[in-house]
Amino acid sequence: MKARVTVTLKSGVLDPQGQAIQGSLKSLGFSGVGAVRQGKVFDVELGESDLSQAEANVRAMCEKLLANTVIENYTIEITP
């Protein structure tokens, strides 16, 4: 089983890296670009065969390490 975790900053949290990317895109000629927010993607290979247990384990990984839940949101997608 595999899990994909997408971590993004909560709305209202400043994103200086996203602002830098936005400025760089504009300087490269992409004038129609609005706000840019950056995030992280983790692909995790799991040894679980039970879907609910796999999701619980990945959620625990997010809460303990992969996401700073004070300033970040995360979503989990699990595929067999």
Sine and cosine of phi, psi and omega as CSV:
sin_phi,cos_phi,sin_psi,cos_psi,sin_omega,cos_omega
0.00,0.00,0.53,-0.85,0.03,-1.00
-0.80,-0.60,0.52,-0.86,0.07,-1.00
-0.80,-0.60,0.63,-0.78,0.13,-0.99
-0.89,-0.45,0.84,-0.54,0.02,-1.00
-0.94,-0.35,0.82,-0.57,0.06,-1.00
-0.93,-0.36,0.84,-0.54,-0.04,-1.00
-0.92,-0.39,0.79,-0.62,0.02,-1.00
-0.73,-0.68,0.41,-0.91,0.06,-1.00
-0.94,0.33,0.60,-0.80,0.08,-1.00
-0.92,0.40,0.48,-0.88,0.04,-1.00
-0.90,0.44,0.60,-0.80,-0.04,-1.00
1.00,-0.09,-0.27,0.96,0.05,-1.00
-1.00,0.06,0.78,-0.63,0.00,-1.00
-0.88,0.47,0.61,-0.79,-0.04,-1.00
-0.78,-0.62,0.99,0.16,-0.04,-1.00
-0.89,0.46,-0.55,0.84,0.02,-1.00
-0.93,0.38,-0.66,0.75,0.06,-1.00
-0.88,0.47,-0.63,0.77,0.03,-1.00
-0.91,0.41,-0.62,0.78,0.03,-1.00
-0.91,0.41,-0.65,0.76,0.03,-1.00
-0.90,0.43,-0.67,0.74,0.03,-1.00
-0.86,0.51,-0.72,0.70,0.03,-1.00
-0.88,0.47,-0.65,0.76,0.01,-1.00
-0.91,0.41,-0.65,0.76,0.03,-1.00
-0.89,0.46,-0.66,0.75,0.03,-1.00
-0.90,0.44,-0.65,0.76,0.00,-1.00
-0.94,0.34,-0.35,0.94,0.07,-1.00
-1.00,0.06,0.02,1.00,0.08,-1.00
0.98,-0.19,0.09,1.00,0.03,-1.00
-1.00,-0.01,0.97,0.23,-0.16,-0.99
-0.96,0.29,-0.35,0.94,-0.05,-1.00
-1.00,0.08,0.13,0.99,-0.05,-1.00
-0.98,0.17,0.79,-0.61,0.08,-1.00
-1.00,0.00,-0.60,-0.80,-0.01,-1.00
-0.91,0.42,0.59,-0.81,0.06,-1.00
-0.86,-0.52,0.75,-0.67,0.08,-1.00
-0.85,-0.53,0.73,-0.69,-0.01,-1.00
-0.99,-0.17,0.32,-0.95,0.01,-1.00
-0.45,-0.89,-0.24,-0.97,-0.01,-1.00
-0.72,-0.70,0.52,-0.85,0.10,-1.00
-0.80,-0.59,0.76,-0.65,0.06,-1.00
-0.89,-0.46,0.79,-0.61,0.15,-0.99
-0.97,-0.26,0.87,-0.49,-0.09,-1.00
-0.87,-0.49,0.82,-0.57,0.08,-1.00
-1.00,0.02,0.76,-0.64,-0.11,-0.99
-0.91,-0.42,0.56,-0.83,0.07,-1.00
-1.00,-0.04,0.06,1.00,-0.04,-1.00
-0.97,0.25,0.51,-0.86,0.13,-0.99
-0.93,-0.37,-0.27,0.96,0.02,-1.00
-1.00,-0.07,0.86,-0.51,-0.09,-1.00
-0.88,0.48,-0.71,0.71,-0.04,-1.00
-0.92,0.39,-0.59,0.81,0.05,-1.00
-0.93,0.36,-0.64,0.77,0.03,-1.00
-0.88,0.47,-0.71,0.71,0.00,-1.00
-0.90,0.44,-0.65,0.76,0.03,-1.00
-0.89,0.45,-0.66,0.75,0.01,-1.00
-0.91,0.42,-0.68,0.73,0.00,-1.00
-0.92,0.39,-0.63,0.78,0.05,-1.00
-0.87,0.49,-0.66,0.75,0.04,-1.00
-0.90,0.43,-0.63,0.78,0.05,-1.00
-0.87,0.49,-0.68,0.74,0.00,-1.00
-0.90,0.43,-0.72,0.70,-0.04,-1.00
-0.92,0.40,-0.54,0.84,-0.08,-1.00
-1.00,-0.06,-0.46,0.89,-0.13,-0.99
-0.60,-0.80,-0.75,0.66,-0.22,-0.98
-0.95,0.31,-0.48,0.88,-0.03,-1.00
-0.77,-0.64,0.60,-0.80,0.16,-0.99
-1.00,-0.03,1.00,-0.10,-0.17,-0.99
-0.92,0.38,-0.13,0.99,0.09,-1.00
-0.95,0.31,-0.64,0.77,-0.07,-1.00
-0.86,-0.51,-0.07,1.00,-0.07,-1.00
-0.80,-0.60,0.53,-0.85,0.17,-0.99
-0.97,-0.26,0.35,-0.94,0.10,-1.00
-0.60,-0.80,0.46,-0.89,0.12,-0.99
-0.81,-0.59,0.48,-0.88,-0.04,-1.00
-0.82,-0.57,0.75,-0.66,0.14,-0.99
-0.84,-0.55,0.81,-0.59,0.00,-1.00
-0.90,-0.44,0.75,-0.66,0.05,-1.00
-0.82,-0.58,0.58,-0.81,0.00,-1.00
-0.92,0.39,0.00,0.00,0.00,0.00
